[in-house]
Amino acid sequence: MTQQYDLLVENIGQLLTMDHGDGPIKGEKMAEAPLLENAALAVKDGKIAWIGTSSEAGDKTAAKTVDAGGKLVTPGLVDPHTHLVFGGSREHEMALKQQGVPYLEILKRGGGILSTVKATREAAEEELAKKARFHLDRILSYGVTTMEAKSGYGLEKETELKQLRVVKRLNEEHDIDLVSTFLGAHAIPPEHKENPEAFLQEMLNLLPEIQKEELAEFVDIFSETGVFTVEQARSFLLKAKEMGFQVKIHADEIDPLGGTEMAVEVGAISGEHLVGASDAGIEMLGKSDTIAVLLPGTCFYLNKDSYAKAREMIGAGASVALSTDFNPGSSPTENLQLIMNLAALKMKMTPEEIWNAVTVNAAHAINRGESAGKLAVGRKADLVLWDVPNYHYVPYHYGVNHVNTVWKAGKAVYGKEREDEQVYTS
């Protein structure tokens, strides 16, 4: 008896499966990009049911068949570091950036994070949800099907919980799968300027409630000059781990303070930014399971000359992921494809390394390695059909959206194959 599939995608020029086996991809293995040419795949009940060649697809039947036209199909992209939920915007800071005013100086003037904190505290939950949903729709259009979302624009109990509740709600309502991170320790609020230790304790006191409501899976902290020291961050993250959370850290974004080393020492699932990572920190990273989540869009937007040392990290054996760092101040972009371009141009990453960094490694950086980031029989059918001839093309051609169609669990949720939204029909 011939099996009837729900979806058959045939005539795929390159099927980039990213199926290396188990675990994140480290070091020189990041130069490998598993793919099938002249391929096809079938979906049943939201999962990939068959993968093979186009010639083998001839005897397959499906409720819907899509001709990929010899183009590229990949897993849905994964964005492992975003600040999705926030109030207001910060376009007025552009002039200061153009004048060369450093970010930490903007922060001292009441701008930066603190400006967004004020707007987020004042916004109602429904307003924040509506705004975040708008950004999620745009993120989906660029091929992202799974992403992380941090809090951190409340810096006090009610607003932090409000942000996390919005993320939980949108995870249930939106096509993108959201993974929540509590970043209450994102900055020192003015009311705690003289006593950051008391503020950190307030944030730790929120963890039982966050745990009870299942509002976050990870705990993060921003360790940087003028924010939290490496020792403060170490103590904070170890206490969060004791309470059952996995931990991440914004580390060495501006100054090399030793946050990369500390991320490894505390067993963080990821160290993020890492622009100022020391040689010793990079060596430790390469020998650890901590994933380096690099954010070249932030360096680009802040007009920095230095970018994270991706080549050195990969050479040391580290696992590298890429992310937009979508936020209102230092990286206001939903476009992960642009980040792929910047990784090639500014960090000299190869196309193979880049694709590993936005699929399988990014998935492992948010504990979704078993459900996102690669294509294999039995896995969720999160797919992207690209209007490009091969996987080298996306990091090469910048400034446009190359997505043709996005499927989430086998359902077309964006693009030319989506039947319920004529605006997307070619």
Secondary structure, 3 states (H helix, E strand, C coil): CCCEEEEEEEEEEEEECCCCCCCCCCHHHHHCCCEEEEEEEEEECCEEEEEEECHHHHHCEEEEEEECCCCEEEECEEECCCCCCCCCCCHHHHHHHHCCCCHHHHHHCCCHHHHHHHHHHHCCHHHHHHHHHHHHHHHHHCCEEEEEEECCCCCCHHHHHHHHHHHHHHHHHCCCEEEEEEEEECCCCHHHCCCHHHHHHHHHHCHHHHHHCCCCCEEEEEECCCCECHHHHHHHHHHHHHCCCEEEEEECCCCCCCHHHHHHHCCCCEEEECCCCCHHHHHHHHCCCCEEEECHHHHHHCCCCCCCCHHHHHHCCCCEEECCCCCCCCCCCCCHHHHHHHHHHHHCCCHHHHHHHHCHHHHHHCCCCCCCCCCCCCCECCEEEECCCCCCHHHHCCCCCCEEEEEECCEEEEECCCCCCHHHCC
